[in-house]
Amino acid sequence: MKENLDKTFCKARSFHVPSSVQKINLVADLIRKKDTSAALIQLQYCRKKVAKYIYELLKSAISNAENNHGMDIDSLYVKEVLVGKSFTMKRFHARARGRASRIEKSRSMISILVAEK
C-alpha cells in the first residue's frame, strides 16, 4: 500500500448522505476556503437539513488532523469540499388505474479536506 507522504492536509469522507448534490453544494459553498472555527459556526446556524451532516463531517476532519497528523487545530482551514453523486434508491408510488410511477431518492458523497495555513 502506498502511504500518503504529503501531510499538509487531512481528509474525511461520507458516502451515503441522503440528499442531492445540488442541495449539498448550496451549503458547501458557505464553508469553502474559510477557517474551521468560522465554518463550524456557519454550519451550526444554517437552517438546511444537510448542514448537520456537513457539520459532523467537518468535526471528524478536524479531529483526524489533530490526532493522526499532529496539526494545530487553531491554524486549520477548509481547503476543499468535494461533492459527488452516490447511488439512487428506486421506489414506486401507486397511481390511478393500477399504474405506478417511480420515485428516486438520491444519495451523495462528501469529502472535506482541511489544511494548515
Contact map, one row per residue, 1 for C-alpha under 8 A:
111000000000000000000000000000000000000000000000000000000000000000000000000000000000000000000000000000000000000000000
111100000000000000000000000000000000000000000000000000000000000000000000000000000000000000000000000000000000000000000
111110000000000000000000000000000000000000000000000000000000000000000000000000000000000000000000000000000000000000000
011111100000000000000000000000000000000000000000000000000000000000000000000000000000000000000000000000000000000000000
001111100000000000000000000000000000000000000000000000000000000000000000000000000000000000000000000000000000000000000
000111111000000000000000000000000000000000000000000000000000000000000000000000000000000000000000000000000000000000000
000111111100000000000000000000000000000000000000000000000000000000001000000000000000000000000000000000000000000000000
000001111100000000000000000000000000000000000000000000000000000000000000000000000000000000000000000000000000000000110
000001111110000000000000000000000000000000000000000000000000000010000000000000000000000000000000000000000000000011110
000000111111000000000000000000000000000000000000000000000000110110001000000000000000000000000000000000000000000011100
000000001111100000000000000000000000000000000000000000000000100110000000000000000000000000000000000000000000001111000
000000000111110000000000000000000000000000000000000000001101100100000000000000000000000000000000000000000000001110000
000000000011111000000000000000000000000000000000000000001000000000000000000000000000000000000000000000000000111100000
000000000001111110000000000000000000000000000000000000001000000000000000000000000000000000000000000000000000111000000
000000000000111110000000000000000000000000000000000000000000000000000000000000000000010000000000000000000001110000000
000000000000011111000000000000000000000000000000000000000000000000000000000000000000010000000000000000000011100000000
000000000000011111100000000000000000000000000000000010000000000000000000000000000000000000000000000000000011110000000
000000000000000111110000000000000000000000000000000000000000000000000000000000000000000000000000000000001111000000000
000000000000000011111011000000000000000000000000010000000000000000000000000000000000000000000000000000001111000000000
000000000000000001111111000000000000000000000000000000000000000000000000000000000000100000000000000000000111000000000
000000000000000000111111100000000000000000000000000000000000000000000000000000000011100000000000000000000001000000000
000000000000000000011111110000000000000000000000000000000000000000000000000000000000000000000000000000000000000000000
000000000000000000111111111000000000000000000000010000000000000000000000000000000000000000000000000000000000000000000
000000000000000000111111111100000000000000000000010000000000000000000000000000000010000000000000000000000000000000000
000000000000000000001111111110000000000000000000000000000000000000000000000000000010000000000000000000000000000000000
000000000000000000000111111111000000000000000000000000000000000000000000000000000000000000000000000000000000000000000
000000000000000000000011111111100000000000100001011000000000000000000000000000000000000000000000000000000000000000000
000000000000000000000001111111110000000000000000000001000000000000000000000000001000000000000000000000000000000000000
000000000000000000000000111111110000000000000000000000000000000000000000000000000000000000000000000000000000000000000
000000000000000000000000011111110000001001000000000000000000000000000000000000000000000000000000000000000000000000000
000000000000000000000000001111111100001001100000000000000000000000000000000001000000000000000000000000000000000000000
000000000000000000000000000111111100000000000000000000000000000000000000000001111000000000000000000000000000000000000
000000000000000000000000000000111110000000000000000000000000000000000000000011110000000000000000000000000000000000000
000000000000000000000000000000111111011000000000000000000000000000000000000011100000000000000000000000000000000000000
000000000000000000000000000000001111111000000000000000000000000000000000001111000000000000000000000000000000000000000
000000000000000000000000000000000111111100000000000000000100010000000000000111000000000000000000000000000000000000000
000000000000000000000000000000000011111110000000000000000000000000000000010000000000000000000000000000000000000000000
000000000000000000000000000000000111111111000000000000000000000000000000000000000000000000000000000000000000000000000
000000000000000000000000000001100111111111100000000000000000000000000000000001000000000000000000000000000000000000000
000000000000000000000000000000000001111111110000000000100110000000000000000000000000000000000000000000000000000000000
000000000000000000000000000000000000111111111000000000000000000000000000000000000000000000000000000000000000000000000
000000000000000000000000000001100000011111111100000000000000000000000000000000000000000000000000000000000000000000000
000000000000000000000000001000100000001111111100001101100000000000000000000000000000000000000000000000000000000000000
000000000000000000000000000000000000000111111100001100100000000000000000000000000000000000000000000000000000000000000
000000000000000000000000000000000000000011111110000000000000000000000000000000000000000000000000000000000000000000000
000000000000000000000000000000000000000001111111001000000000000000000000000000000000000000000000000000000000000000000
000000000000000000000000000000000000000000001111101000000000000000000000000000000000000000000000000000000000000000000
000000000000000000000000001000000000000000000111111100000000000000000000000000000000000000000000000000000000000000000
000000000000000000000000000000000000000000000011111110000000000000000000000000000000000000000000000000000000000000000
000000000000000000100011001000000000000000000001111111000000000000000000000000000000000000000000000000000000000000000
000000000000000000000000001000000000000000110111111111100000000000000000000000000000000000000000000000000000000000000
000000000000000000000000000000000000000000110001111111110000000000000000000000000000000000000000000000000000000000000
000000000000000010000000000000000000000000000000111111111000000000000000000000000000000000000000000000000000000000000
000000000000000000000000000100000000000000100000011111111100000000000000000000000000000000000000000000000000010000000
000000000000000000000000000000000000000100110000001111111110000000000000000000000000000000000000000000000000000000000
000000000000000000000000000000000000000000000000000111111111000000000000000000000000000000000000000000000000000000000
000000000001110000000000000000000000000000000000000011111111100000000000000000000000000000000000000000000000000100000
000000000001000000000000000000000001000100000000000001111111110000000000000000000000000000000000000000000000000100000
000000000000000000000000000000000000000100000000000000111111111000000000000000000000000000000000000000000000000000000
000000000001000000000000000000000000000000000000000000011111111100000000000000000000000000000000000000000000000000000
000000000111000000000000000000000000000000000000000000001111111110000000000000000000000000000000000000000000000111000
000000000100000000000000000000000001000000000000000000000111111111000000100100000000000000000000000000000000000001000
000000000000000000000000000000000000000000000000000000000011111111100000000000000000000000000000000000000000000000000
000000000111000000000000000000000000000000000000000000000001111111111000000000000000000000000000000000000000000000000
000000001110000000000000000000000000000000000000000000000000111111111110100000000000000000000000000000000000000001000
000000000000000000000000000000000000000000000000000000000000011111111111100000000000000000000000000000000000000000000
000000000000000000000000000000000000000000000000000000000000001111111110000000000000000000000000000000000000000000000
000000000000000000000000000000000000000000000000000000000000000111111100000000000000000000000000000000000000000000000
000000100100000000000000000000000000000000000000000000000000000111111110000000000000000000000000000000000000000000000
000000000000000000000000000000000000000000000000000000000000000011111111000000000000000000000000000000000000000000000
000000000000000000000000000000000000000000000000000000000000000011101111100100000000000000000000000000000000000000010
000000000000000000000000000000000000000000000000000000000000000001000111111100000000000000000000000000000000000000010
000000000000000000000000000000000000000000000000000000000000010011000011111100000000000000000000000000000000000000000
000000000000000000000000000000000000100000000000000000000000000000000001111100000000000000000000000000000000000000000
000000000000000000000000000000000010000000000000000000000000000000000001111110000000000000000000000000000000000000011
000000000000000000000000000000000011000000000000000000000000010000000011111111000000000000000000000000000000000001111
000000000000000000000000000000001111000000000000000000000000000000000000001111100000000000000000000000000000000001111
000000000000000000000000000000111111001000000000000000000000000000000000000111111000000000000000000000000000000111100
000000000000000000000000000000011100000000000000000000000000000000000000000011111000000000000000000000000000000111100
000000000000000000000000000000011000000000000000000000000000000000000000000001111100000000000000000000000000001111000
000000000000000000000000000100010000000000000000000000000000000000000000000001111110000000000000000000000000011110000
000000000000000000000000000000000000000000000000000000000000000000000000000000011111000000000000000000000000011100000
000000000000000000001001100000000000000000000000000000000000000000000000000000001111100000000000000000000001111000000
000000000000000000001000000000000000000000000000000000000000000000000000000000000111110000000000000000000001110000000
000000000000000000011000000000000000000000000000000000000000000000000000000000000011111000000000000000000011100000000
000000000000001100000000000000000000000000000000000000000000000000000000000000000001111100000000000000000111100000000
000000000000000000000000000000000000000000000000000000000000000000000000000000000000111110000000000000000111000000000
000000000000000000000000000000000000000000000000000000000000000000000000000000000000011111000000000000011110000000000
000000000000000000000000000000000000000000000000000000000000000000000000000000000000001111100000000000011110000000000
000000000000000000000000000000000000000000000000000000000000000000000000000000000000000111110000000001111000000000000
000000000000000000000000000000000000000000000000000000000000000000000000000000000000000011111000000001111000000000000
000000000000000000000000000000000000000000000000000000000000000000000000000000000000000001111100000111100000000000000
000000000000000000000000000000000000000000000000000000000000000000000000000000000000000000111110000111100000000000000
000000000000000000000000000000000000000000000000000000000000000000000000000000000000000000011111011110000000000000000
000000000000000000000000000000000000000000000000000000000000000000000000000000000000000000001111111110000000000000000
000000000000000000000000000000000000000000000000000000000000000000000000000000000000000000000111111100000000000000000
000000000000000000000000000000000000000000000000000000000000000000000000000000000000000000000011111000000000000000000
000000000000000000000000000000000000000000000000000000000000000000000000000000000000000000000111111100000000000000000
000000000000000000000000000000000000000000000000000000000000000000000000000000000000000000000111111110000000000000000
000000000000000000000000000000000000000000000000000000000000000000000000000000000000000000011111011111000000000000000
000000000000000000000000000000000000000000000000000000000000000000000000000000000000000000011110001111100000000000000
000000000000000000000000000000000000000000000000000000000000000000000000000000000000000001111000000111110000000000000
000000000000000000000000000000000000000000000000000000000000000000000000000000000000000001111000000011111000000000000
000000000000000000000000000000000000000000000000000000000000000000000000000000000000000111100000000001111100000000000
000000000000000001100000000000000000000000000000000000000000000000000000000000000000000111100000000000111110000000000
000000000000000001110000000000000000000000000000000000000000000000000000000000000000011110000000000000011111000000000
000000000000000111110000000000000000000000000000000000000000000000000000000000000000111110000000000000001111100000000
000000000000001111111000000000000000000000000000000000000000000000000000000000000011111000000000000000000111110000000
000000000000111110000000000000000000000000000000000000000000000000000000000000000011110000000000000000000011111000000
000000000000111010000000000000000000000000000000000001000000000000000000000000001111000000000000000000000001111100000
000000000011110000000000000000000000000000000000000000000000000000000000000000011110000000000000000000000000111110000
000000000011100000000000000000000000000000000000000000001100100000000000000001111100000000000000000000000000011111000
000000001111000000000000000000000000000000000000000000000000100000000000000001111000000000000000000000000000001111100
000000001110000000000000000000000000000000000000000000000000110010000000000111110000000000000000000000000000000111110
000000011100000000000000000000000000000000000000000000000000000000000000000111100000000000000000000000000000000011111
000000011000000000000000000000000000000000000000000000000000000000000011001110000000000000000000000000000000000001111
000000000000000000000000000000000000000000000000000000000000000000000000001110000000000000000000000000000000000000111
